Amino acid sequence: MTKLIMRGLLVGLLAGLLAAVFASIVGEPRIDQAITLEEAASAASPAGDSHSHGTAGPEGHSHDEGEALVSRDGQRFGLFLALALYGLAVGGLFALVYAAVRGRAGPRSEPVLAITLAAAAFAAVVLIPFLKYPANPPAVGDPETINQRTVLYLAAVAIGILSVAAGAATHRYADRSEPWLRWLATGATVLAPVAAAWILLPEVDEVPQGFPAGLLWDFRIASIGTQAVFWAGVGTLFAFAARRRSPV
């Protein structure tokens, strides 16, 4: 178990650094553009500007009478540090979940199990919440609603995890059914609670009028792309590390 957890930590660290490289190349220019727009809007405001943004993650930044508490260089370094720590934590959890399901559920091949588990985790904790509450640049959003938005996002993550877990359980216990019926039941089990949450959870739309739609789209693609790189790295690297083990 100790070796498995160490493997998960190392894999998570490497995947986090890969994701940080992607975010630095693809996402950071969009953040710079959003901050430039925010500063231009603040300069044009007759009341001036004195506020702070608590946007989750290294993209967050603050203003106090125009003076940033953390420089952009500091934020870029923080991006690598944050994703490295995030990778360590998630990699350790991934190894524990992998150990729990190995031989009990999912593919018998360890590399295939690693990739399948990473794909399921991406769908549960990233893709499903993202479809309801996509990421916004730091220049978008009301600081007064940060707590409300955080609670709603965590609720969407919980729904994603429970939906995917229910789908996996359905797929396992319907193993005597015809393949098409088994996959249909699995898909329905995942999509039904997701659709209900999509309808029942409140909308959050704080994008100001006039904010460039192209910039918003590019930032969101970069955001989910960073997570896709991370989880692809976790699955691929974990599968590579497990490739010499025989099927359980």
C-alpha positions as protocol buffer text, in pm:
chain_id: "A"
residue {
  index: 1
  type: MET
  ca { x: 0 y: 0 z: 0 }
}
residue {
  index: 2
  type: THR
  ca { x: 285 y: 239 z: 87 }
}
residue {
  index: 3
  type: LYS
  ca { x: 443 y: 190 z: -256 }
}
residue {
  index: 4
  type: LEU
  ca { x: 107 y: 248 z: -420 }
}
residue {
  index: 5
  type: ILE
  ca { x: 54 y: 574 z: -233 }
}
residue {
  index: 6
  type: MET
  ca { x: 409 y: 688 z: -314 }
}
residue {
  index: 7
  type: ARG
  ca { x: 335 y: 610 z: -678 }
}
residue {
  index: 8
  type: GLY
  ca { x: 19 y: 816 z: -659 }
}
residue {
  index: 9
  type: LEU
  ca { x: 200 y: 1112 z: -502 }
}
residue {
  index: 10
  type: LEU
  ca { x: 473 y: 1108 z: -768 }
}
residue {
  index: 11
  type: VAL
  ca { x: 223 y: 1069 z: -1051 }
}
residue {
  index: 12
  type: GLY
  ca { x: 9 y: 1350 z: -910 }
}
residue {
  index: 13
  type: LEU
  ca { x: 309 y: 1580 z: -876 }
}
residue {
  index: 14
  type: LEU
  ca { x: 419 y: 1520 z: -1237 }
}
residue {
  index: 15
  type: ALA
  ca { x: 64 y: 1558 z: -1368 }
}
residue {
  index: 16
  type: GLY
  ca { x: 25 y: 1882 z: -1172 }
}
residue {
  index: 17
  type: LEU
  ca { x: 342 y: 2024 z: -1325 }
}
residue {
  index: 18
  type: LEU
  ca { x: 226 y: 1923 z: -1673 }
}
residue {
  index: 19
  type: ALA
  ca { x: -105 y: 2099 z: -1611 }
}
residue {
  index: 20
  type: ALA
  ca { x: 82 y: 2406 z: -1485 }
}
residue {
  index: 21
  type: VAL
  ca { x: 286 y: 2423 z: -1806 }
}
residue {
  index: 22
  type: PHE
  ca { x: -34 y: 2403 z: -2012 }
}
residue {
  index: 23
  type: ALA
  ca { x: -206 y: 2668 z: -1798 }
}
residue {
  index: 24
  type: SER
  ca { x: 98 y: 2895 z: -1818 }
}
residue {
  index: 25
  type: ILE
  ca { x: 110 y: 2877 z: -2197 }
}
residue {
  index: 26
  type: VAL
  ca { x: -262 y: 2872 z: -2279 }
}
residue {
  index: 27
  type: GLY
  ca { x: -440 y: 3029 z: -1983 }
}
residue {
  index: 28
  type: GLU
  ca { x: -211 y: 3304 z: -1855 }
}
residue {
  index: 29
  type: PRO
  ca { x: -236 y: 3525 z: -2167 }
}
residue {
  index: 30
  type: ARG
  ca { x: -616 y: 3523 z: -2129 }
}
residue {
  index: 31
  type: ILE
  ca { x: -586 y: 3627 z: -1766 }
}
residue {
  index: 32
  type: ASP
  ca { x: -356 y: 3912 z: -1864 }
}
residue {
  index: 33
  type: GLN
  ca { x: -614 y: 4028 z: -2118 }
}
residue {
  index: 34
  type: ALA
  ca { x: -895 y: 4009 z: -1862 }
}
residue {
  index: 35
  type: ILE
  ca { x: -694 y: 4208 z: -1606 }
}
residue {
  index: 36
  type: THR
  ca { x: -614 y: 4470 z: -1868 }
}
residue {
  index: 37
  type: LEU
  ca { x: -985 y: 4508 z: -1940 }
}
residue {
  index: 38
  type: GLU
  ca { x: -1062 y: 4529 z: -1567 }
}
residue {
  index: 39
  type: GLU
  ca { x: -798 y: 4796 z: -1509 }
}
residue {
  index: 40
  type: ALA
  ca { x: -923 y: 4994 z: -1809 }
}
residue {
  index: 41
  type: ALA
  ca { x: -1279 y: 4978 z: -1673 }
}
residue {
  index: 42
  type: SER
  ca { x: -1159 y: 5086 z: -1328 }
}
residue {
  index: 43
  type: ALA
  ca { x: -964 y: 5376 z: -1471 }
}
residue {
  index: 44
  type: ALA
  ca { x: -1272 y: 5489 z: -1660 }
}
residue {
  index: 45
  type: SER
  ca { x: -1489 y: 5469 z: -1348 }
}
residue {
  index: 46
  type: PRO
  ca { x: -1551 y: 5813 z: -1193 }
}
residue {
  index: 47
  type: ALA
  ca { x: -1547 y: 5662 z: -842 }
}
residue {
  index: 48
  type: GLY
  ca { x: -1207 y: 5503 z: -896 }
}
residue {
  index: 49
  type: ASP
  ca { x: -1143 y: 5149 z: -782 }
}
residue {
  index: 50
  type: SER
  ca { x: -1055 y: 4981 z: -457 }
}
residue {
  index: 51
  type: HIS
  ca { x: -1156 y: 4618 z: -437 }
}
residue {
  index: 52
  type: SER
  ca { x: -1027 y: 4266 z: -418 }
}
residue {
  index: 53
  type: HIS
  ca { x: -1093 y: 3941 z: -598 }
}
residue {
  index: 54
  type: GLY
  ca { x: -1084 y: 3609 z: -423 }
}
residue {
  index: 55
  type: THR
  ca { x: -1108 y: 3398 z: -734 }
}
residue {
  index: 56
  type: ALA
  ca { x: -1016 y: 3039 z: -643 }
}
residue {
  index: 57
  type: GLY
  ca { x: -678 y: 2923 z: -759 }
}
residue {
  index: 58
  type: PRO
  ca { x: -359 y: 3098 z: -858 }
}
residue {
  index: 59
  type: GLU
  ca { x: -548 y: 3321 z: -1099 }
}
residue {
  index: 60
  type: GLY
  ca { x: -686 y: 3526 z: -808 }
}
residue {
  index: 61
  type: HIS
  ca { x: -552 y: 3879 z: -766 }
}
residue {
  index: 62
  type: SER
  ca { x: -618 y: 4183 z: -552 }
}
residue {
  index: 63
  type: HIS
  ca { x: -631 y: 4556 z: -591 }
}
residue {
  index: 64
  type: ASP
  ca { x: -602 y: 4824 z: -327 }
}
residue {
  index: 65
  type: GLU
  ca { x: -596 y: 5169 z: -472 }
}
residue {
  index: 66
  type: GLY
  ca { x: -447 y: 5023 z: -789 }
}
residue {
  index: 67
  type: GLU
  ca { x: -164 y: 4841 z: -609 }
}
residue {
  index: 68
  type: ALA
  ca { x: -164 y: 4462 z: -652 }
}
residue {
  index: 69
  type: LEU
  ca { x: -87 y: 4267 z: -335 }
}
residue {
  index: 70
  type: VAL
  ca { x: 65 y: 3984 z: -541 }
}
residue {
  index: 71
  type: SER
  ca { x: 254 y: 4064 z: -857 }
}
residue {
  index: 72
  type: ARG
  ca { x: 178 y: 3879 z: -1177 }
}
residue {
  index: 73
  type: ASP
  ca { x: 520 y: 3709 z: -1158 }
}
residue {
  index: 74
  type: GLY
  ca { x: 431 y: 3593 z: -809 }
}
residue {
  index: 75
  type: GLN
  ca { x: 96 y: 3464 z: -932 }
}
residue {
  index: 76
  type: ARG
  ca { x: 266 y: 3274 z: -1215 }
}
residue {
  index: 77
  type: PHE
  ca { x: 500 y: 3106 z: -966 }
}
residue {
  index: 78
  type: GLY
  ca { x: 200 y: 3038 z: -745 }
}
residue {
  index: 79
  type: LEU
  ca { x: 32 y: 2864 z: -1037 }
}
residue {
  index: 80
  type: PHE
  ca { x: 307 y: 2600 z: -1048 }
}
residue {
  index: 81
  type: LEU
  ca { x: 320 y: 2570 z: -669 }
}
residue {
  index: 82
  type: ALA
  ca { x: -57 y: 2538 z: -633 }
}
residue {
  index: 83
  type: LEU
  ca { x: -92 y: 2277 z: -908 }
}
residue {
  index: 84
  type: ALA
  ca { x: 205 y: 2080 z: -772 }
}
residue {
  index: 85
  type: LEU
  ca { x: 45 y: 2068 z: -424 }
}
residue {
  index: 86
  type: TYR
  ca { x: -293 y: 1993 z: -581 }
}
residue {
  index: 87
  type: GLY
  ca { x: -133 y: 1709 z: -776 }
}
residue {
  index: 88
  type: LEU
  ca { x: 26 y: 1562 z: -463 }
}
residue {
  index: 89
  type: ALA
  ca { x: -302 y: 1564 z: -274 }
}
residue {
  index: 90
  type: VAL
  ca { x: -514 y: 1431 z: -559 }
}
residue {
  index: 91
  type: GLY
  ca { x: -250 y: 1174 z: -656 }
}
residue {
  index: 92
  type: GLY
  ca { x: -254 y: 1031 z: -303 }
}
residue {
  index: 93
  type: LEU
  ca { x: -634 y: 1013 z: -301 }
}
residue {
  index: 94
  type: PHE
  ca { x: -630 y: 857 z: -647 }
}
residue {
  index: 95
  type: ALA
  ca { x: -398 y: 580 z: -524 }
}
residue {
  index: 96
  type: LEU
  ca { x: -629 y: 507 z: -229 }
}
residue {
  index: 97
  type: VAL
  ca { x: -937 y: 485 z: -452 }
}
residue {
  index: 98
  type: TYR
  ca { x: -742 y: 273 z: -701 }
}
residue {
  index: 99
  type: ALA
  ca { x: -645 y: 31 z: -421 }
}
residue {
  index: 100
  type: ALA
  ca { x: -1008 y: 16 z: -303 }
}
residue {
  index: 101
  type: VAL
  ca { x: -1155 y: -79 z: -642 }
}
residue {
  index: 102
  type: ARG
  ca { x: -868 y: -292 z: -779 }
}
residue {
  index: 103
  type: GLY
  ca { x: -991 y: -647 z: -822 }
}
residue {
  index: 104
  type: ARG
  ca { x: -1342 y: -551 z: -710 }
}
residue {
  index: 105
  type: ALA
  ca { x: -1474 y: -329 z: -988 }
}
residue {
  index: 106
  type: GLY
  ca { x: -1372 y: -199 z: -1327 }
}
residue {
  index: 107
  type: PRO
  ca { x: -1129 y: -350 z: -1579 }
}
residue {
  index: 108
  type: ARG
  ca { x: -906 y: -635 z: -1462 }
}
residue {
  index: 109
  type: SER
  ca { x: -600 y: -490 z: -1634 }
}
residue {
  index: 110
  type: GLU
  ca { x: -426 y: -246 z: -1401 }
}
residue {
  index: 111
  type: PRO
  ca { x: -322 y: 6 z: -1673 }
}
residue {
  index: 112
  type: VAL
  ca { x: -674 y: 7 z: -1818 }
}
residue {
  index: 113
  type: LEU
  ca { x: -819 y: 44 z: -1469 }
}
residue {
  index: 114
  type: ALA
  ca { x: -594 y: 346 z: -1405 }
}
residue {
  index: 115
  type: ILE
  ca { x: -703 y: 520 z: -1724 }
}
residue {
  index: 116
  type: THR
  ca { x: -1070 y: 435 z: -1667 }
}
residue {
  index: 117
  type: LEU
  ca { x: -1058 y: 563 z: -1309 }
}
residue {
  index: 118
  type: ALA
  ca { x: -889 y: 888 z: -1415 }
}
residue {
  index: 119
  type: ALA
  ca { x: -1149 y: 943 z: -1689 }
}
residue {
  index: 120
  type: ALA
  ca { x: -1432 y: 881 z: -1440 }
}
residue {
  index: 121
  type: ALA
  ca { x: -1275 y: 1123 z: -1192 }
}
residue {
  index: 122
  type: PHE
  ca { x: -1242 y: 1391 z: -1461 }
}
residue {
  index: 123
  type: ALA
  ca { x: -1609 y: 1351 z: -1551 }
}
residue {
  index: 124
  type: ALA
  ca { x: -1721 y: 1357 z: -1186 }
}
residue {
  index: 125
  type: VAL
  ca { x: -1517 y: 1641 z: -1035 }
}
residue {
  index: 126
  type: VAL
  ca { x: -1446 y: 1856 z: -1342 }
}
residue {
  index: 127
  type: LEU
  ca { x: -1671 y: 1807 z: -1643 }
}
residue {
  index: 128
  type: ILE
  ca { x: -2013 y: 1777 z: -1475 }
}
residue {
  index: 129
  type: PRO
  ca { x: -1963 y: 2080 z: -1243 }
}
residue {
  index: 130
  type: PHE
  ca { x: -1810 y: 2277 z: -1531 }
}
residue {
  index: 131
  type: LEU
  ca { x: -2119 y: 2229 z: -1747 }
}
residue {
  index: 132
  type: LYS
  ca { x: -2329 y: 2406 z: -1482 }
}
residue {
  index: 133
  type: TYR
  ca { x: -2077 y: 2652 z: -1344 }
}
residue {
  index: 134
  type: PRO
  ca { x: -1799 y: 2719 z: -1599 }
}
residue {
  index: 135
  type: ALA
  ca { x: -1489 y: 2905 z: -1487 }
}
residue {
  index: 136
  type: ASN
  ca { x: -1467 y: 3281 z: -1529 }
}
residue {
  index: 137
  type: PRO
  ca { x: -1162 y: 3507 z: -1560 }
}
residue {
  index: 138
  type: PRO
  ca { x: -1062 y: 3697 z: -1244 }
}
residue {
  index: 139
  type: ALA
  ca { x: -1211 y: 4016 z: -1388 }
}
residue {
  index: 140
  type: VAL
  ca { x: -1556 y: 3854 z: -1392 }
}
residue {
  index: 141
  type: GLY
  ca { x: -1772 y: 3798 z: -1087 }
}
residue {
  index: 142
  type: ASP
  ca { x: -1901 y: 3985 z: -783 }
}
residue {
  index: 143
  type: PRO
  ca { x: -1675 y: 3950 z: -474 }
}
residue {
  index: 144
  type: GLU
  ca { x: -1987 y: 3967 z: -257 }
}
residue {
  index: 145
  type: THR
  ca { x: -2113 y: 3635 z: -398 }
}
residue {
  index: 146
  type: ILE
  ca { x: -1792 y: 3431 z: -362 }
}
residue {
  index: 147
  type: ASN
  ca { x: -1924 y: 3222 z: -70 }
}
residue {
  index: 148
  type: GLN
  ca { x: -2251 y: 3151 z: -248 }
}
residue {
  index: 149
  type: ARG
  ca { x: -2073 y: 3053 z: -569 }
}
residue {
  index: 150
  type: THR
  ca { x: -1830 y: 2829 z: -377 }
}
residue {
  index: 151
  type: VAL
  ca { x: -2115 y: 2641 z: -206 }
}
residue {
  index: 152
  type: LEU
  ca { x: -2298 y: 2593 z: -536 }
}
residue {
  index: 153
  type: TYR
  ca { x: -1984 y: 2467 z: -707 }
}
residue {
  index: 154
  type: LEU
  ca { x: -1911 y: 2220 z: -426 }
}
residue {
  index: 155
  type: ALA
  ca { x: -2271 y: 2098 z: -451 }
}
residue {
  index: 156
  type: ALA
  ca { x: -2219 y: 2041 z: -824 }
}
residue {
  index: 157
  type: VAL
  ca { x: -1898 y: 1847 z: -751 }
}
residue {
  index: 158
  type: ALA
  ca { x: -2082 y: 1628 z: -497 }
}
residue {
  index: 159
  type: ILE
  ca { x: -2358 y: 1559 z: -749 }
}
residue {
  index: 160
  type: GLY
  ca { x: -2097 y: 1470 z: -1011 }
}
residue {
  index: 161
  type: ILE
  ca { x: -1922 y: 1223 z: -779 }
}
residue {
  index: 162
  type: LEU
  ca { x: -2247 y: 1059 z: -667 }
}
residue {
  index: 163
  type: SER
  ca { x: -2377 y: 1036 z: -1025 }
}
residue {
  index: 164
  type: VAL
  ca { x: -2064 y: 870 z: -1158 }
}
residue {
  index: 165
  type: ALA
  ca { x: -2047 y: 635 z: -857 }
}
residue {
  index: 166
  type: ALA
  ca { x: -2412 y: 538 z: -911 }
}
residue {
  index: 167
  type: GLY
  ca { x: -2343 y: 479 z: -1280 }
}
residue {
  index: 168
  type: ALA
  ca { x: -2045 y: 254 z: -1199 }
}
residue {
  index: 169
  type: ALA
  ca { x: -2255 y: 56 z: -951 }
}
residue {
  index: 170
  type: THR
  ca { x: -2535 y: 14 z: -1205 }
}
residue {
  index: 171
  type: HIS
  ca { x: -2287 y: -102 z: -1468 }
}
residue {
  index: 172
  type: ARG
  ca { x: -2144 y: -357 z: -1229 }
}
residue {
  index: 173
  type: TYR
  ca { x: -2473 y: -504 z: -1105 }
}
residue {
  index: 174
  type: ALA
  ca { x: -2624 y: -519 z: -1454 }
}
residue {
  index: 175
  type: ASP
  ca { x: -2345 y: -746 z: -1580 }
}
residue {
  index: 176
  type: ARG
  ca { x: -2591 y: -1021 z: -1675 }
}
residue {
  index: 177
  type: SER
  ca { x: -2792 y: -790 z: -1900 }
}
residue {
  index: 178
  type: GLU
  ca { x: -2735 y: -742 z: -2270 }
}
residue {
  index: 179
  type: PRO
  ca { x: -2450 y: -495 z: -2336 }
}
residue {
  index: 180
  type: TRP
  ca { x: -2672 y: -227 z: -2489 }
}
residue {
  index: 181
  type: LEU
  ca { x: -2916 y: -247 z: -2199 }
}
residue {
  index: 182
  type: ARG
  ca { x: -2633 y: -236 z: -1948 }
}
residue {
  index: 183
  type: TRP
  ca { x: -2483 y: 77 z: -2102 }
}
residue {
  index: 184
  type: LEU
  ca { x: -2825 y: 238 z: -2139 }
}
residue {
  index: 185
  type: ALA
  ca { x: -2896 y: 184 z: -1768 }
}
residue {
  index: 186
  type: THR
  ca { x: -2552 y: 317 z: -1679 }
}
residue {
  index: 187
  type: GLY
  ca { x: -2599 y: 631 z: -1887 }
}
residue {
  index: 188
  type: ALA
  ca { x: -2946 y: 694 z: -1747 }
}
residue {
  index: 189
  type: THR
  ca { x: -2819 y: 654 z: -1390 }
}
residue {
  index: 190
  type: VAL
  ca { x: -2549 y: 915 z: -1452 }
}
residue {
  index: 191
  type: LEU
  ca { x: -2752 y: 1162 z: -1654 }
}
residue {
  index: 192
  type: ALA
  ca { x: -3077 y: 1166 z: -1453 }
}
residue {
  index: 193
  type: PRO
  ca { x: -2937 y: 1331 z: -1137 }
}
residue {
  index: 194
  type: VAL
  ca { x: -2714 y: 1557 z: -1347 }
}
residue {
  index: 195
  type: ALA
  ca { x: -3015 y: 1679 z: -1547 }
}
residue {
  index: 196
  type: ALA
  ca { x: -3215 y: 1732 z: -1226 }
}
residue {
  index: 197
  type: ALA
  ca { x: -2932 y: 1933 z: -1074 }
}
residue {
  index: 198
  type: TRP
  ca { x: -2899 y: 2136 z: -1392 }
}
residue {
  index: 199
  type: ILE
  ca { x: -3266 y: 2236 z: -1362 }
}
residue {
  index: 200
  type: LEU
  ca { x: -3285 y: 2287 z: -984 }
}
residue {
  index: 201
  type: LEU
  ca { x: -2955 y: 2458 z: -902 }
}
residue {
  index: 202
  type: PRO
  ca { x: -2968 y: 2837 z: -945 }
}
residue {
  index: 203
  type: GLU
  ca { x: -2796 y: 3006 z: -1235 }
}
residue {
  index: 204
  type: VAL
  ca { x: -2487 y: 3220 z: -1178 }
}
residue {
  index: 205
  type: ASP
  ca { x: -2433 y: 3472 z: -1456 }
}
residue {
  index: 206
  type: GLU
  ca { x: -2215 y: 3762 z: -1348 }
}
residue {
  index: 207
  type: VAL
  ca { x: -2043 y: 3829 z: -1678 }
}
residue {
  index: 208
  type: PRO
  ca { x: -2065 y: 4206 z: -1731 }
}
residue {
  index: 209
  type: GLN
  ca { x: -2217 y: 4341 z: -2049 }
}
residue {
  index: 210
  type: GLY
  ca { x: -1957 y: 4415 z: -2310 }
}
residue {
  index: 211
  type: PHE
  ca { x: -1706 y: 4159 z: -2184 }
}
residue {
  index: 212
  type: PRO
  ca { x: -1551 y: 3998 z: -2497 }
}
residue {
  index: 213
  type: ALA
  ca { x: -1725 y: 3667 z: -2564 }
}
residue {
  index: 214
  type: GLY
  ca { x: -1418 y: 3533 z: -2744 }
}
residue {
  index: 215
  type: LEU
  ca { x: -1194 y: 3600 z: -2444 }
}
residue {
  index: 216
  type: LEU
  ca { x: -1444 y: 3437 z: -2208 }
}
residue {
  index: 217
  type: TRP
  ca { x: -1465 y: 3129 z: -2432 }
}
residue {
  index: 218
  type: ASP
  ca { x: -1086 y: 3102 z: -2465 }
}
residue {
  index: 219
  type: PHE
  ca { x: -1041 y: 3128 z: -2087 }
}
residue {
  index: 220
  type: ARG
  ca { x: -1297 y: 2857 z: -2022 }
}
residue {
  index: 221
  type: ILE
  ca { x: -1137 y: 2628 z: -2279 }
}
residue {
  index: 222
  type: ALA
  ca { x: -797 y: 2688 z: -2118 }
}
residue {
  index: 223
  type: SER
  ca { x: -943 y: 2620 z: -1773 }
}
residue {
  index: 224
  type: ILE
  ca { x: -1101 y: 2286 z: -1858 }
}
residue {
  index: 225
  type: GLY
  ca { x: -803 y: 2203 z: -2079 }
}
residue {
  index: 226
  type: THR
  ca { x: -575 y: 2239 z: -1777 }
}
residue {
  index: 227
  type: GLN
  ca { x: -786 y: 1988 z: -1586 }
}
residue {
  index: 228
  type: ALA
  ca { x: -799 y: 1757 z: -1887 }
}
residue {
  index: 229
  type: VAL
  ca { x: -419 y: 1762 z: -1910 }
}
residue {
  index: 230
  type: PHE
  ca { x: -394 y: 1693 z: -1536 }
}
residue {
  index: 231
  type: TRP
  ca { x: -627 y: 1393 z: -1537 }
}
residue {
  index: 232
  type: ALA
  ca { x: -485 y: 1258 z: -1862 }
}
residue {
  index: 233
  type: GLY
  ca { x: -143 y: 1279 z: -1698 }
}
residue {
  index: 234
  type: VAL
  ca { x: -264 y: 1101 z: -1385 }
}
residue {
  index: 235
  type: GLY
  ca { x: -426 y: 818 z: -1583 }
}
residue {
  index: 236
  type: THR
  ca { x: -143 y: 775 z: -1832 }
}
residue {
  index: 237
  type: LEU
  ca { x: 144 y: 797 z: -1582 }
}
residue {
  index: 238
  type: PHE
  ca { x: -30 y: 569 z: -1332 }
}
residue {
  index: 239
  type: ALA
  ca { x: -101 y: 319 z: -1610 }
}
residue {
  index: 240
  type: PHE
  ca { x: 263 y: 336 z: -1721 }
}
residue {
  index: 241
  type: ALA
  ca { x: 380 y: 268 z: -1365 }
}
residue {
  index: 242
  type: ALA
  ca { x: 142 y: -28 z: -1335 }
}
residue {
  index: 243
  type: ARG
  ca { x: 209 y: -178 z: -1678 }
}
residue {
  index: 244
  type: ARG
  ca { x: 441 y: -454 z: -1555 }
}
residue {
  index: 245
  type: ARG
  ca { x: 190 y: -592 z: -1308 }
}
residue {
  index: 246
  type: SER
  ca { x: -19 y: -885 z: -1422 }
}
residue {
  index: 247
  type: PRO
  ca { x: -398 y: -857 z: -1418 }
}
residue {
  index: 248
  type: VAL
  ca { x: -542 y: -899 z: -1070 }
}
